[in-house]
Amino acid sequence: MTKNTMFIGLNDQISKRQEINTLDAFKIVSNIFREVTGGATITEGTGVYTHEDGTVVIEKTLIAAIYDCDMEHVIEAADQIKVALNQESVIIETTEVNSVFH
């Protein structure tokens, strides 16, 4: 089974500050995952990101685990999230996992 973990910083790519509060960002991201990937497990973290212009920021980050979803849909979700939250990038980490459904 494939697990895709998406790291979504919440600072706006232009202002480099958080423009959308965390709860609203969570709702936006949750709706995109529901519609595009069928769901995700979302937690909150803190990230350090270096922008393309060299600016380094520390920002609230949503971390989403998406299981057993084809990469096409994962990328589509990332593209929609980038637009909705005005992000420069979204990181997607893909791993193969062994799991047992009980």
CYANA upper distance limits for C-alpha pairs under 8 A (distance plus 0.5 A):
  1 MET  CA     67 TYR  CA      7.76
  1 MET  CA     68 ASP  CA      6.18
  1 MET  CA     96 GLU  CA      6.25
  1 MET  CA     97 VAL  CA      5.98
  1 MET  CA     98 ASN  CA      6.91
  1 MET  CA     99 SER  CA      7.96
  2 THR  CA     67 TYR  CA      6.43
  2 THR  CA     68 ASP  CA      5.62
  2 THR  CA     69 CYS  CA      7.78
  2 THR  CA     94 THR  CA      7.43
  2 THR  CA     95 THR  CA      6.34
  2 THR  CA     96 GLU  CA      5.16
  2 THR  CA     97 VAL  CA      6.55
  3 LYS  CA     65 ALA  CA      7.13
  3 LYS  CA     66 ILE  CA      6.22
  3 LYS  CA     67 TYR  CA      5.07
  3 LYS  CA     68 ASP  CA      6.79
  3 LYS  CA     69 CYS  CA      8.41
  3 LYS  CA     94 THR  CA      6.29
  3 LYS  CA     95 THR  CA      5.83
  3 LYS  CA     96 GLU  CA      6.67
  3 LYS  CA     97 VAL  CA      7.14
  4 ASN  CA     65 ALA  CA      6.30
  4 ASN  CA     66 ILE  CA      5.62
  4 ASN  CA     67 TYR  CA      6.87
  4 ASN  CA     74 VAL  CA      8.13
  4 ASN  CA     92 ILE  CA      6.90
  4 ASN  CA     93 GLU  CA      6.03
  4 ASN  CA     94 THR  CA      4.98
  4 ASN  CA     95 THR  CA      6.98
  5 THR  CA     63 ILE  CA      7.33
  5 THR  CA     64 ALA  CA      5.98
  5 THR  CA     65 ALA  CA      4.97
  5 THR  CA     66 ILE  CA      6.72
  5 THR  CA     92 ILE  CA      6.13
  5 THR  CA     93 GLU  CA      5.54
  5 THR  CA     94 THR  CA      6.91
  6 MET  CA     62 LEU  CA      8.46
  6 MET  CA     63 ILE  CA      6.18
  6 MET  CA     64 ALA  CA      5.56
  6 MET  CA     65 ALA  CA      7.00
  6 MET  CA     66 ILE  CA      8.42
  6 MET  CA     78 ALA  CA      8.38
  6 MET  CA     90 VAL  CA      7.35
  6 MET  CA     91 ILE  CA      6.07
  6 MET  CA     92 ILE  CA      5.04
  6 MET  CA     93 GLU  CA      6.88
  7 PHE  CA     61 THR  CA      7.06
  7 PHE  CA     62 LEU  CA      6.46
  7 PHE  CA     63 ILE  CA      5.26
  7 PHE  CA     64 ALA  CA      7.13
  7 PHE  CA     90 VAL  CA      6.49
  7 PHE  CA     91 ILE  CA      5.63
  7 PHE  CA     92 ILE  CA      7.07
  8 ILE  CA     61 THR  CA      5.81
  8 ILE  CA     62 LEU  CA      5.51
  8 ILE  CA     63 ILE  CA      6.80
  8 ILE  CA     90 VAL  CA      5.93
  8 ILE  CA     91 ILE  CA      7.46
  9 GLY  CA     47 GLY  CA      7.49
  9 GLY  CA     59 GLU  CA      6.74
  9 GLY  CA     60 LYS  CA      6.56
  9 GLY  CA     61 THR  CA      4.77
  9 GLY  CA     62 LEU  CA      6.92
  9 GLY  CA     87 GLN  CA      7.94
  9 GLY  CA     90 VAL  CA      7.87
 10 LEU  CA     17 ARG  CA      8.46
 10 LEU  CA     18 GLN  CA      6.15
 10 LEU  CA     19 GLU  CA      8.36
 10 LEU  CA     20 ILE  CA      7.87
 10 LEU  CA     22 THR  CA      8.01
 10 LEU  CA     25 ALA  CA      8.03
 10 LEU  CA     59 GLU  CA      6.88
 10 LEU  CA     60 LYS  CA      6.20
 10 LEU  CA     61 THR  CA      6.22
 10 LEU  CA     62 LEU  CA      7.99
 10 LEU  CA     85 LEU  CA      7.57
 10 LEU  CA     87 GLN  CA      8.16
 11 ASN  CA     15 SER  CA      8.18
 11 ASN  CA     16 LYS  CA      5.77
 11 ASN  CA     17 ARG  CA      5.11
 11 ASN  CA     18 GLN  CA      4.55
 11 ASN  CA     19 GLU  CA      7.19
 11 ASN  CA     59 GLU  CA      6.63
 11 ASN  CA     60 LYS  CA      7.95
 11 ASN  CA     87 GLN  CA      7.97
 12 ASP  CA     16 LYS  CA      5.51
 12 ASP  CA     17 ARG  CA      6.05
 12 ASP  CA     18 GLN  CA      6.24
 12 ASP  CA     19 GLU  CA      6.67
 12 ASP  CA     85 LEU  CA      7.40
 12 ASP  CA     86 ASN  CA      6.09
 12 ASP  CA     87 GLN  CA      6.47
 13 GLN  CA     17 ARG  CA      8.44
 13 GLN  CA     51 HIS  CA      8.43
 13 GLN  CA     86 ASN  CA      6.52
 13 GLN  CA     87 GLN  CA      5.69
 13 GLN  CA     88 GLU  CA      5.94
 16 LYS  CA     57 VAL  CA      7.75
 18 GLN  CA     59 GLU  CA      8.15
 20 ILE  CA     24 ASP  CA      6.94
 20 ILE  CA     25 ALA  CA      6.56
 20 ILE  CA     85 LEU  CA      7.95
 21 ASN  CA     25 ALA  CA      6.67
 22 THR  CA     26 PHE  CA      6.52
 22 THR  CA     60 LYS  CA      8.37
 23 LEU  CA     27 LYS  CA      6.78
 24 ASP  CA     28 ILE  CA      6.74
 25 ALA  CA     29 VAL  CA      6.58
 25 ALA  CA     85 LEU  CA      7.76
 26 PHE  CA     30 SER  CA      6.39
 26 PHE  CA     62 LEU  CA      8.02
 27 LYS  CA     31 ASN  CA      6.64
 28 ILE  CA     32 ILE  CA      6.89
 28 ILE  CA     81 ILE  CA      8.45
 28 ILE  CA     84 ALA  CA      8.04
 29 VAL  CA     33 PHE  CA      6.72
 29 VAL  CA     81 ILE  CA      6.93
 30 SER  CA     34 ARG  CA      6.56
 30 SER  CA     39 GLY  CA      8.01
 30 SER  CA     40 ALA  CA      8.07
 30 SER  CA     42 ILE  CA      8.49
 31 ASN  CA     35 GLU  CA      6.67
 32 ILE  CA     36 VAL  CA      6.38
 32 ILE  CA     37 THR  CA      8.34
 32 ILE  CA     77 ALA  CA      6.76
 32 ILE  CA     80 GLN  CA      7.76
 32 ILE  CA     81 ILE  CA      7.75
 33 PHE  CA     37 THR  CA      5.60
 33 PHE  CA     38 GLY  CA      6.56
 33 PHE  CA     39 GLY  CA      5.57
 33 PHE  CA     40 ALA  CA      6.76
 33 PHE  CA     77 ALA  CA      6.91
 34 ARG  CA     38 GLY  CA      5.09
 34 ARG  CA     39 GLY  CA      5.12
 34 ARG  CA     40 ALA  CA      8.06
 35 GLU  CA     39 GLY  CA      8.28
 36 VAL  CA     73 HIS  CA      6.59
 36 VAL  CA     74 VAL  CA      8.20
 36 VAL  CA     76 GLU  CA      7.75
 36 VAL  CA     77 ALA  CA      6.48
 37 THR  CA     66 ILE  CA      8.06
 37 THR  CA     69 CYS  CA      6.89
 37 THR  CA     73 HIS  CA      6.36
 37 THR  CA     74 VAL  CA      7.04
 37 THR  CA     77 ALA  CA      7.66
 39 GLY  CA     66 ILE  CA      7.39
 40 ALA  CA     64 ALA  CA      6.44
 40 ALA  CA     65 ALA  CA      5.97
 40 ALA  CA     66 ILE  CA      5.29
 40 ALA  CA     67 TYR  CA      7.87
 41 THR  CA     64 ALA  CA      5.90
 41 THR  CA     65 ALA  CA      5.62
 41 THR  CA     66 ILE  CA      7.26
 42 ILE  CA     62 LEU  CA      7.03
 42 ILE  CA     63 ILE  CA      6.02
 42 ILE  CA     64 ALA  CA      4.82
 42 ILE  CA     65 ALA  CA      7.02
 43 THR  CA     62 LEU  CA      6.30
 43 THR  CA     63 ILE  CA      5.69
 43 THR  CA     64 ALA  CA      6.96
 44 GLU  CA     60 LYS  CA      7.63
 44 GLU  CA     61 THR  CA      6.29
 44 GLU  CA     62 LEU  CA      5.20
 44 GLU  CA     63 ILE  CA      6.48
 45 GLY  CA     60 LYS  CA      6.45
 45 GLY  CA     61 THR  CA      5.51
 45 GLY  CA     62 LEU  CA      6.64
 45 GLY  CA     63 ILE  CA      7.32
 46 THR  CA     58 ILE  CA      7.49
 46 THR  CA     59 GLU  CA      6.17
 46 THR  CA     60 LYS  CA      5.14
 46 THR  CA     61 THR  CA      5.72
 47 GLY  CA     58 ILE  CA      6.14
 47 GLY  CA     59 GLU  CA      5.86
 47 GLY  CA     60 LYS  CA      6.76
 47 GLY  CA     61 THR  CA      6.35
 48 VAL  CA     56 VAL  CA      7.50
 48 VAL  CA     57 VAL  CA      6.20
 48 VAL  CA     58 ILE  CA      4.98
 48 VAL  CA     59 GLU  CA      6.90
 49 TYR  CA     56 VAL  CA      6.11
 49 TYR  CA     57 VAL  CA      5.92
 49 TYR  CA     58 ILE  CA      6.96
 49 TYR  CA     59 GLU  CA      8.20
 50 THR  CA     54 GLY  CA      6.27
 50 THR  CA     55 THR  CA      6.10
 50 THR  CA     56 VAL  CA      4.83
 50 THR  CA     57 VAL  CA      7.00
 51 HIS  CA     55 THR  CA      5.72
 51 HIS  CA     56 VAL  CA      6.77
 51 HIS  CA     57 VAL  CA      8.42
 51 HIS  CA     88 GLU  CA      8.12
 66 ILE  CA     74 VAL  CA      8.43
 69 CYS  CA     73 HIS  CA      7.37
 69 CYS  CA     74 VAL  CA      7.42
 70 ASP  CA     74 VAL  CA      7.11
 71 MET  CA     75 ILE  CA      6.55
 72 GLU  CA     76 GLU  CA      6.69
 73 HIS  CA     77 ALA  CA      6.62
 74 VAL  CA     78 ALA  CA      6.77
 75 ILE  CA     79 ASP  CA      6.59
 76 GLU  CA     80 GLN  CA      6.78
 77 ALA  CA     81 ILE  CA      6.62
 78 ALA  CA     82 LYS  CA      6.59
 78 ALA  CA     90 VAL  CA      6.89
 79 ASP  CA     83 VAL  CA      7.00
 80 GLN  CA     84 ALA  CA      6.58
 81 ILE  CA     85 LEU  CA      6.41
 81 ILE  CA     86 ASN  CA      8.39
 81 ILE  CA     87 GLN  CA      8.19
 82 LYS  CA     86 ASN  CA      5.95
 82 LYS  CA     87 GLN  CA      5.10
 82 LYS  CA     88 GLU  CA      7.37
 82 LYS  CA     89 SER  CA      7.01
 82 LYS  CA     90 VAL  CA      7.28
 83 VAL  CA     87 GLN  CA      7.12
